[in-house]
Amino acid sequence: MKTIKIAGVPEHFNLPWHLCIENGEFENVGIDLHWTDVPEGTGKMCQMLREGEADIAVILTEGIVKDVNAGNPSKIVQMYVESPLIWGIHVDAQSEYKALSDLENTKAAISRIGSGSQLMAYVNANNQGWKTNDMQFEIVNTIDGAVDALIQQKADYFMWERFMTKPLVDKGIFRRVADCPTPWPCFVIAVRDEVLKKHHSSISTILEVINRTTAEFKEIPSIDKTLAERYNQKQEDIQEWLSLTEWSQKQITADMLNKIQNQLFDLKITDKKGTFAELVKAM
């Protein structure tokens, strides 16, 4: 039995992985898949791939593209969720900020440098026509850290996946002032180069298993109820989220990769564009 270490955020997107692990589907094909929840998000997972703490990461597309171009020895092996991620833009519920335009020249809470929350703060600022060369950030690590930062006025707003953050809105802790969808597929599966070289067939098998589950995920009986219970969500919110979310069993295209890289480059988030072969590994 081969042991493979995988990391991902503790969010509803990743329930297919947990169902496969719980049902013994990876064990049945000789793979002991060790899952690690990473509430800090993409920046932390990039570090884990670099340092060998994770072999695979289910990771935000823009974050891993940026980090591979910056030297992370990993490759994208497949898209995982092809629909956009809907980032909610949140302020403290008692904040004086009422509209998105009020947040120009304010400080964003982010999980880490290089995280999706930082990269999307740049994308949102660019969408609004704000200056992006002197943006201010407060590193908060996790969503709990963001709650503290906004309450204590160490930061003014926080961008995070809209539906996972909605319980905080419902409780009157955050107020959502706007949404900012990613202009690209939101999650991909990335694997360290060393693991791809040594365990190519095992990675291919893992993809076959997860793809079978994601292809039929929405048809699982009472999946909305299961998701709501596991992730502390209202069932009607989960039903809306499911209607907006599409998993993928395909490789990212060269055109989409170029679109992502061009936007990251134009925003000066990255100073390099890699080739398709440098970023992607066909399985």
N, C-alpha and C positions, 0 to 999 in steps of 0.2 A: 504493500500500500504506500503510495507516494503522498507526502505531506506538502500541501501548498497553502501559503498564507495569503489571505485576501482581506482588503480593507474597504470600507465604505461608510457613508454617513448613516446615522440611525434614523432613517426616514422611510416613508411608505414606498418610495421608488424601489427599495431593496428587499421588500418582502419576498419576491420570487426566489432570491438566493436562500433566504431563511427557510422557506418551505422545502426547497430541494435538499438542504442540509438535514432538516428535521425528518424528512421522508426517507433519508438514506440513499438518495439518488446518486450522490457522488461516491459514497462508499461502495455502492453496487458495481461501479466501474473502476474500483481500485484506487480511489483518490480520497485522502483525508483532508478535507477543505476546512482550514481554520479561519473563521471570520473574526475580524476586529472592528468594532464600532469606533468611528472617529468623529466625535461631535465637533471638533475644531475645523473639519472640512478639508477642502482641496489642498490648501497650503501645507497642512500637516501630512496629508497623504503623499504629496510630492516628496517631502522629506523622507517619509518611510520607504518609498521606492528607491530613492537615492542611497539610503543607508542599509537596504536589505531587510528592513523590518517587515516589509510586505512584498510579496511576489507579484500580486495583482492588485489593482485599485479600480473601483468603480467611481469615476472621477469626473468633475466638470470639464467639458471639452476645452474651453478657453484656458483653463488653468494648466492642464497637462501640455497643451500646445506651446504655451509660453515657457514651461519648465523644460520640456525636451529641447527646445531651441536654446535654452540657457545651459544645457549640458546634462540633463537628467538622462541616464542610460536606459531608456524605456521606449516602448512603441505602443501606439494605438492599434489594437487588434480587431476592434469592432465598435460600432455604435451600440449603445445600450438603450437609451431613450431618445427618440428622434424628434419628439415635440419640444418646443421651447420650455425652459424653466421660467415660471412666472415669479419674479422677484417682487415682493411687497416692499414698499418704502415706508418705514415706520418711524414715528416719533413717540416720545413719552406722552401718555394720555393727557397729562396736564400741561403739555408744551404750548407755547404761544404760536408755534408754527401750524398753520391751518391748510396751506396749499403747497404743492410741490415747488412753485416759484419762490416761496419763502426760504427754501433751503440753499439757495445759491450762496456761496462763500461761507458755508457752515461746515462743521466737522462731522465726518462719517465714522461710525463705529465699524470696525472690520475684525474678522476673526484672526487673521494673520496677514503679513505682507505676502503678496502673491496669491491670496485667496480669491475665490469667486466674489466674495462680498466687496473686496477692493476693486477687482477688475470691472465688476458691473457698476460700481460707483462712478468709474471713469466713463463707461458706456452711457449711463444715464445722464451724466453731466454734459457729455457731447451731444446727446439727443436734445437736451434743453438749450444748447448754445452757450453753456457756461464755459469759462476758462478752465482748462484741466491741468495746467502746468504747475500750479501751486496749491493743489488740493490738500486738505488737512485730514489726518486719520488718527483714530484712537484704537489701539489693538486691545481686543476684549476676549479673544480665544474662543468663547462659546456663546450661545444664545443667552445663557444666564449672566455671563459677563456683560453682554449688551444691555440687558435689563438694568443692571447696576449702573452702567455708564450713562444711560439716558436719564435715569432717576436722579443721579448725582450731577447731571449736566456736564459730565466730562466729554460727552459727544452729543450731537444734535439729532442724528438720524441713523437708522440701521436698515440695511437691505438684507433680506433673507427670504427663503422660499415661502410664498404667501400662505399656503395651506398649513404648513407646519407651525407657522407663527400665529395663525388665527386664534388658537386658544388664549394667547396673551392679549389679543384684541378683544375677544369676548369677555375676558376678565377685567377689562378696563385698565390694563397695564400699558399696552401700546395703543396707538391710533394709527391706522394705515391711511396715508395721504394720497398714494398713487401706486400703480403697478409698473414694472419694467420687464417685459419678456425678453429673453435672450434672442438675438437675431440668428440663432443657429441651433442645431440639436444639442440638448443640454448635457447628457451623460455619455461617456464612452468607457470602454474597458481597456485599461493599459497594463502592460506586462513588462517587467524588467528584461533587458536584453539577455542577461545571463540565464534567466529562467527559460526564455524562448529557445535559447540554443540547447540547453540541457534537457528540457521537458516539453518539447514542441508538441508531441502527440498528446500529452496530458492536458496541455492548454487547449488544444483542439477539442478534446473530449469534454472538458469543462464547458466550453462554448456550446457544444451540441446539447448538453444537459440543460443549461440555463435557457437556451433558445427555445427548446420544446415547451418549457414552462411559460416564458413570456409570451409566446405565440398564442397561448390559450388562457392567459392569466385572467382576463376580464370575464371569461365564461365559468370560472370556478364558482360553484354555488355559494351564495351569501358572502362573496369576497368583500363587498362594501362593509358588511357588519364586522368581518374579521379585521379589516384595516382600521375601522373606527375604534374598535376595542384595543387593538395593539398600540395604536399611535395617538390615543387620547383625542380623537377627533369626533365631530358631529357627523352622523351618517349622511346627512344631506350635503355636507361639505365634501366628504369623500366621494359621493356620487358625482358631484360637479368636477372634482379633480380627475376622477376616472374618465369622464367624458372628454377631458382636455389632454389626456396623457396617452401617448403611443410609444410602446416599446419597439425596439428594432432588432432584427437578426442579421443586419447587413453591415458591410464595411462603409466607412465614411468615404465620400467621393472627393476627388481632387479639386473639383470646383468649390465644394463647401469648405474644404481645408484652406484653399486660397482666400476665400471670403473672410474666414476667421482671422487668418494671418494678416491680411491687408488692414482689417479694422484695428487689430492690436498694434500693428506697426504705425498706422496713422495717428493713433492715440498716444504713441511713444511709450506704450506698455512693454513692448519688446523692440529691440534694435536689430533683429535678425529674422529672416524668413527661411524656413527649412524646405527641403524638397519633400515630395510625397514619400520617397523611399527612406528619408531620414526620420520621418515622423510616424509612418504606418508600416505594419507588417501584415502581409496577406497570410491567411491561415488555410 
